[in-house]
Structure formats: structure tokens, C-alpha cells
Amino acid sequence: MPECVNGSLWQWWRRDSAIRDLSDAGRVLLRMATRRFLPLAIALAGAAPALAQTSAVVDEATFMISRKGAPVGRESFRIIRAPGPGGQVFLARATSALGEDRVATTLATDSAGIPVSYEATLSQRGEVVMRLQGRGRPDRFSMLVQSKGGEAAREYLVRPGTMLLDDDQFHQFYFILRAARDSQVMIIAPRTARREKMRLEDNGLESLPIGGQDITARRLALVDSAGGRRELWLDPLGRLLKVSVPEKGLIALRDDPPR
């Protein structure tokens, strides 16, 4: 039994009838509760009724992006949950401007955050310099990258606990909690063809100012094998408030409090 879970609560989570009745969101909470993320699971429990509807916007916002304290860009996104073959699917669409880069992305995942399809277009000074197209099939995710240097086709082995996290696409951190297994996440970075296992840390609660309002946020960190960190802050419903990539000096901060 995990040390953070008392006997009665553990039995409640394990009750067969409760498990059978859980929605996709509820199953995520169950996995989190049994994998050392009980405090966050309890906080997110209130989101389950909203997520149980057939279709809904689960997060939508604009981030202001800064590098070493200076504004360098913005990212706007919308994430929708909708019915799909075999269960619920998520569709995340975003546009971002970071320096000279302009990126438009569309990511579809299953209920566990595993990528089903991905499309991205990178432009610089009005010219398309890279296109990415990805498609999933059982246990595999294939990616075609087209650039001025030619084409590269790659295929990744996909298992539970795998998610796609493209470079400097901050909204995609939303899927970390859905993908995490035993505090581990396998990251596919399609532009750089990296596949890397990272550790998920829970660093507790803190108050975070968003649009003039203080919000109680859960602070998490993704840590790679070299000790590199990517930090994220979530509200009680799991919506992204802030993302930090210290090695790049980048911070993405939500303009307004979630509604």
C-alpha cells in the first residue's frame, strides 16, 4: 500500500464497482492515486463530471512567452475532448510565435495521452521551412518530416506512458498527467527525433499570480536522465497555468485565469 494512502481510502479506490463506473477522467485519477500523486488526484476529482460529457473544451488560453524575462512570443491553444473510436479522444490545436518562428499544430491523442495523429507547420519570415505529419497505429507512431534539407521518415515504438512533446509547444504539457505511469513518461520529440524517458516529480502547492488573481497551483517537474528540468504549474482542474524550461530561459505564462 502506498504510504500516502490510508486503508479506507485505498479500499474505496480499489472497489470493483467504482472502477467499472469510472469515466476516462476517473481512470486517470485512479492511476494517479495509486502512483504517488494522490493529492493532485483528489484536487482533479472535481473535473471528472465535466470531462464525462460527450464533447467539451477542456482548456483554452493564450500564453505570453518570455526568455530571461524579456517577452519573445505568444502561444494560443484550444484542447477539446470528443467521442472517438473505442473511447474518448483529445484534439489540441495551437498557433505560436516565438522570435521568427511561426508554428501551427494539431495533435490528436487517445484518453491516455498517446498520440494518434500530429500535424505541424513551421514558418520563418512567411516561408514554410518544415512540415511534420504523424500517424499512429497499434504500438507504433510514424512521423514524416519535410524540410529544405529533404524528407525523413521515422517510426517510434509506443507503449502506455508515451506522449508527444514538440519543441517549444507549451500547451502539449497538458497531456503529461494522462500519460504518466509510475511517475515516468516517455517523450517523443518529433522535430529532433528524440525519444526519452523522463521522471515526473510532484513539488507541492504554491500560490501563482495569473492576470491579477492568485491561484493555488500544483507544481510538477519533468526531469531527464541528465538532470534537465521542465516545470509546469496546474490549477485544481488540471489546466495549464505556467511552463518553465530553465535550460532555455523560457517561461510561458497564461494571460488570464482559467474560466
C-alpha positions in Angstrom: 0.0 0.0 0.0 1.4 3.5 -0.9 2.4 5.3 2.3 0.3 8.4 1.3 -2.9 6.4 1.1 -4.8 5.3 4.2 -6.6 2.0 4.3 -10.1 3.1 3.9 -9.4 5.4 1.0 -7.3 2.8 -0.7 -10.2 0.3 -0.4 -12.5 2.8 -1.9 -10.3 3.4 -4.9 -9.9 -0.4 -5.4 -13.6 -1.2 -5.2 -14.6 -3.1 -8.4 -17.9 -1.4 -8.9 -16.3 2.0 -8.6 -13.7 1.1 -11.2 -16.3 -0.1 -13.6 -18.2 3.1 -13.3 -15.2 5.4 -13.8 -15.1 7.7 -16.9 -11.9 8.1 -18.8 -11.1 11.0 -16.5 -11.8 8.9 -13.5 -9.5 6.2 -14.6 -6.7 8.8 -14.9 -7.4 9.9 -11.3 -7.3 6.3 -10.1 -3.9 5.7 -11.7 -2.6 8.9 -10.2 -3.9 7.9 -6.8 -2.1 4.6 -6.9 1.1 6.1 -8.2 2.1 8.6 -5.6 0.0 11.5 -6.9 -2.9 11.2 -4.6 -3.0 14.9 -3.6 -3.3 16.0 -7.2 -5.7 13.2 -8.0 -8.1 14.5 -5.2 -7.8 18.0 -6.5 -8.6 16.9 -10.0 -11.6 14.8 -8.9 -13.9 17.7 -9.4 -13.1 17.8 -13.1 -14.4 14.3 -13.8 -18.1 15.3 -14.1 -17.3 18.0 -16.7 -15.0 15.6 -18.6 -17.6 13.0 -18.7 -19.8 14.9 -21.2 -19.6 13.7 -24.8 -17.7 16.8 -26.1 -16.2 19.7 -24.3 -13.4 22.3 -24.3 -11.1 21.2 -21.5 -8.6 24.0 -21.8 -8.2 27.2 -23.8 -5.8 30.0 -23.3 -3.1 32.3 -24.6 0.5 32.2 -23.1 2.9 35.1 -23.1 6.4 33.6 -23.7 9.5 35.3 -22.3 13.2 34.5 -22.4 15.2 35.6 -19.5 12.5 38.0 -18.5 12.0 39.6 -21.9 8.8 38.9 -24.0 9.6 36.9 -27.1 6.3 35.5 -28.3 2.8 34.1 -27.7 1.0 30.8 -28.0 -2.8 30.4 -28.3 -4.4 26.9 -28.0 -7.6 25.0 -27.5 -8.0 21.4 -26.3 -11.2 19.6 -27.0 -12.3 16.2 -25.7 -14.7 14.4 -28.0 -16.0 10.8 -28.7 -13.9 8.7 -30.9 -13.4 5.0 -31.9 -13.0 2.9 -28.8 -13.5 5.8 -26.3 -12.7 9.5 -25.8 -10.1 11.4 -27.9 -8.5 14.7 -27.4 -7.8 17.3 -30.1 -5.3 20.1 -29.4 -4.9 22.9 -31.9 -2.4 25.8 -31.4 -0.6 28.6 -33.1 2.5 30.2 -31.7 5.0 32.9 -32.5 8.4 32.7 -30.9 11.0 35.0 -32.3 11.0 34.5 -36.1 9.3 31.1 -35.8 5.6 30.8 -36.6 4.1 27.3 -35.8 0.6 25.8 -36.3 0.0 22.4 -34.8 -2.9 19.9 -34.5 -2.4 17.0 -32.1 -4.9 14.2 -31.5 -4.4 11.7 -28.7 -6.4 8.9 -27.1 -7.7 9.1 -23.5 -4.3 8.1 -22.1 -2.4 10.9 -24.0 -0.9 8.5 -26.6 -0.6 10.3 -29.9 -2.9 9.3 -32.7 -2.1 11.9 -35.3 0.1 15.1 -35.5 0.5 17.9 -38.0 2.7 20.9 -37.7 3.9 23.6 -40.0 6.9 25.8 -39.1 7.3 29.1 -41.0 10.0 31.8 -40.8 9.6 35.2 -42.4 6.5 34.0 -44.2 8.1 30.9 -45.7 7.3 27.3 -44.7 10.6 25.7 -43.7 9.3 22.5 -42.1 6.2 20.2 -42.2 5.5 17.3 -39.8 2.9 14.6 -40.3 2.4 11.8 -37.9 0.0 8.9 -37.8 -0.5 6.2 -35.1 -1.2 2.5 -35.4 -1.1 -0.2 -32.7 2.1 0.1 -30.8 3.7 2.4 -33.4 3.7 6.1 -34.3 5.1 7.1 -37.7 6.4 10.6 -38.5 7.3 12.2 -41.8 9.4 15.4 -41.5 9.8 17.5 -44.6 12.3 20.4 -44.7 14.5 22.2 -47.1 17.1 19.5 -46.5 14.8 16.8 -47.7 12.5 14.3 -46.1 13.0 12.0 -43.1 10.6 9.2 -42.1 10.8 7.9 -38.6 8.8 5.3 -36.6 8.6 5.2 -32.8 7.6 2.3 -30.5 4.6 3.4 -28.5 3.6 1.9 -25.1 1.3 3.2 -22.3 3.1 6.1 -20.8 4.2 7.6 -24.1 3.3 11.2 -25.2 4.3 13.6 -27.9 6.0 16.9 -26.8 7.2 19.0 -29.7 9.9 21.6 -29.1 8.6 24.9 -27.6 5.0 23.8 -27.8 3.9 24.6 -24.3 0.2 23.6 -24.4 1.2 19.9 -25.0 2.4 19.7 -21.4 -1.4 19.3 -20.6 -1.2 15.6 -21.5 1.6 14.7 -19.0 -0.8 13.6 -16.3 -2.8 11.5 -18.6 0.4 9.8 -20.0 2.3 9.3 -16.7 2.8 5.8 -15.5 4.6 5.1 -12.2 5.9 8.7 -12.2 7.6 8.0 -15.6 6.8 9.5 -19.0 8.3 8.5 -22.4 8.6 11.7 -24.5 8.6 11.7 -28.3 10.1 15.0 -29.7 9.2 14.8 -33.4 11.4 17.6 -34.8 14.6 16.4 -33.2 13.7 12.6 -33.5 14.4 12.1 -29.7 12.6 9.5 -27.6 13.5 9.9 -24.0 12.2 8.6 -20.7 11.6 11.3 -18.0 10.7 11.3 -14.4 7.7 13.2 -13.1 8.1 14.9 -9.8 5.4 16.4 -7.6 6.8 19.6 -5.9 3.7 20.5 -3.9 1.3 23.5 -3.9 2.1 27.2 -4.3 0.2 30.4 -5.0 0.7 31.7 -8.6 -0.5 35.1 -9.8 -2.4 34.9 -13.1 -4.0 38.0 -14.6 -4.0 39.8 -11.2 -5.6 36.8 -9.4 -3.7 34.4 -7.1 -4.4 30.7 -7.9 -3.4 27.7 -5.9 -1.3 25.7 -8.3 0.3 22.2 -8.2 3.9 22.4 -9.3 5.3 19.5 -11.2 8.6 18.8 -12.9 9.8 16.6 -15.7 13.4 15.5 -15.2 15.5 13.9 -17.8 18.5 11.5 -17.3 21.0 14.4 -17.4 19.1 16.3 -14.7 17.5 18.8 -17.2 14.1 20.0 -16.0 10.9 21.3 -17.4 8.5 22.6 -14.8 4.7 23.1 -15.0 2.0 24.5 -12.8 -1.6 23.3 -13.0 -4.8 24.6 -11.4 -7.1 22.2 -9.4 -8.8 21.1 -12.7 -5.5 20.2 -14.4 -5.4 23.3 -16.7 -2.0 24.7 -17.5 -1.1 27.9 -15.8 2.7 28.2 -16.4 5.5 26.2 -18.0 9.2 26.8 -17.5 12.2 25.4 -19.4 15.2 26.7 -17.3 17.9 25.4 -19.7 16.5 27.7 -22.5 15.5 30.5 -20.1 11.9 30.2 -21.4 8.7 30.8 -19.4 5.2 30.5 -20.8 2.6 32.2 -18.5 -1.1 32.2 -19.0 -2.6 35.7 -19.7 -5.9 35.2 -17.8 -7.2 32.9 -15.0 -9.0 29.8 -16.3 -12.8 30.1 -16.7 
